Structures are given as C-alpha cells and as structure tokens.
C-alpha cells in the first residue's frame, strides 16, 4: 500500500471513499476563509473572549461571531460561557496542526 494512502481507508468501498472525499472537501472549504484562519491564529495563544477575538481580528463582532459559530459547529473550536461572556479555545489539535504546517510552508516559500 502506498505511503500516501491512510491505513484507515484500506477496507472502505469506492462508494465510502467518495463520502470521505466529500467530507474532506467540506472540511477544507471551511478553512478556506482567511478570517477563520486568523481566528485560529489568535486562539493559538490560548482561550479568548469573543470581544478579545473581535478586537484582534479587526472585524465586526457579527462577522467574527459567524466564523466562530461555524468553527465551533464543526468541533474545531470549544466554547464556554461565563456569565454573559463567551470564551473560545482550540478544540481540535489535529486541525490546528494542519493549519500550522501549511502556514509554515507558505512562510518558507515567501522567504525564497
């Protein structure tokens, strides 16, 4: 088996693989929004309130909240509420690793 083929897929049928490809595509389309990547970057430093994220992102609260909701719905972010303040943090370290790896690659290409 090729090194590029994940062992978890070895027993899947072609139809099941089509489902996998569709879900992976949907996952990457969620991350294909620069504002969402900026939010993940902000949260790399640890848990932040919506207000703090909004301020650092330089965007409106409505826009940031929309992106936070989408990332939370997919399990990429965790959310907790303390009184009237909502805090977000990274909920999926694997996704964060993917983003960090791609960012590192882009930065290296920019240096050359």
C-alpha positions as CSV (number, residue, x, y, z in Angstrom):
1,X,0.0,0.0,0.0
2,X,1.3,3.5,-0.8
3,X,2.6,5.7,2.0
4,X,0.0,8.3,0.9
5,X,-2.9,6.1,1.5
6,X,-4.1,6.2,5.1
7,X,-4.4,2.7,6.6
8,X,-7.8,3.7,8.0
9,X,-9.2,3.6,4.4
10,X,-7.9,0.2,3.3
11,X,-11.3,-1.6,4.0
12,X,-13.5,1.1,2.5
13,X,-15.5,0.6,-0.6
14,X,-15.2,3.1,-3.5
15,X,-18.6,4.5,-2.5
16,X,-17.4,5.0,1.0
17,X,-14.3,6.7,-0.3
18,X,-16.4,9.1,-2.3
19,X,-18.1,10.0,1.0
20,X,-14.7,10.5,2.6
21,X,-13.6,12.8,-0.2
22,X,-16.8,14.8,0.0
23,X,-16.4,15.3,3.8
24,X,-12.7,16.2,3.5
25,X,-13.5,18.7,0.8
26,X,-16.2,20.3,3.0
27,X,-13.6,20.4,5.9
28,X,-11.1,22.3,3.7
29,X,-13.7,24.7,2.4
30,X,-14.5,25.6,6.0
31,X,-10.8,26.5,6.4
32,X,-10.6,28.3,3.1
33,X,-11.8,31.5,4.6
34,X,-8.9,33.9,5.7
35,X,-10.9,35.3,8.6
36,X,-11.3,31.8,10.1
37,X,-7.6,31.2,9.8
38,X,-6.9,34.5,11.5
39,X,-9.2,33.4,14.4
40,X,-7.4,30.1,14.7
41,X,-4.1,32.0,14.8
42,X,-5.4,34.3,17.5
43,X,-6.5,31.3,19.6
44,X,-3.1,29.6,19.3
45,X,-2.2,31.8,22.2
46,X,-4.9,30.3,24.4
47,X,-8.6,30.9,25.2
48,X,-10.0,34.3,24.3
49,X,-13.4,36.0,24.8
50,X,-15.4,37.0,21.7
51,X,-14.6,40.6,22.4
52,X,-10.9,40.0,22.5
53,X,-11.0,37.9,19.3
54,X,-13.1,40.7,17.6
55,X,-10.6,43.3,18.6
56,X,-7.5,41.3,17.5
57,X,-9.2,40.3,14.2
58,X,-10.1,43.8,13.4
59,X,-13.5,42.8,12.2
60,X,-17.1,43.4,13.3
61,X,-18.5,41.3,16.2
62,X,-21.2,39.9,13.9
63,X,-18.7,38.7,11.4
64,X,-16.4,37.2,14.0
65,X,-19.3,35.5,15.7
66,X,-20.5,34.0,12.4
67,X,-17.0,32.4,11.9
68,X,-16.7,31.3,15.5
69,X,-20.1,29.6,15.2
70,X,-19.0,27.7,12.0
71,X,-15.7,26.6,13.6
72,X,-17.4,25.5,16.8
73,X,-20.2,23.6,14.9
74,X,-17.5,21.5,13.2
75,X,-15.7,20.8,16.5
76,X,-12.6,22.8,15.6
77,X,-13.2,25.2,18.5
78,X,-14.5,24.7,22.0
79,X,-16.8,27.3,23.7
80,X,-17.6,28.0,27.3
81,X,-19.8,30.7,28.8
82,X,-19.0,32.6,32.0
83,X,-21.8,35.0,32.9
84,X,-22.6,36.9,29.7
85,X,-19.1,36.4,28.3
86,X,-18.4,33.6,25.8
87,X,-14.9,32.2,25.5
88,X,-13.4,30.2,22.7
89,X,-10.4,27.9,22.5
90,X,-8.9,25.3,20.1
91,X,-10.9,22.1,20.3
92,X,-9.2,20.1,17.6
93,X,-5.4,20.0,17.8
94,X,-5.2,18.0,14.5
95,X,-6.8,20.8,12.6
96,X,-4.5,23.3,14.3
97,X,-1.5,21.2,13.2
98,X,-2.7,21.1,9.6
99,X,-3.1,24.9,9.6
100,X,0.3,25.5,11.3
101,X,2.0,23.1,8.8
102,X,0.6,24.9,5.8
103,X,1.3,28.3,7.2
104,X,4.9,27.3,7.8
105,X,5.2,26.1,4.2
106,X,3.8,29.4,2.9
107,X,6.2,31.4,5.0
108,X,9.2,29.4,3.8
109,X,8.1,29.9,0.2
110,X,7.8,33.7,0.8
111,X,11.4,33.8,2.1
112,X,12.7,32.3,-1.2
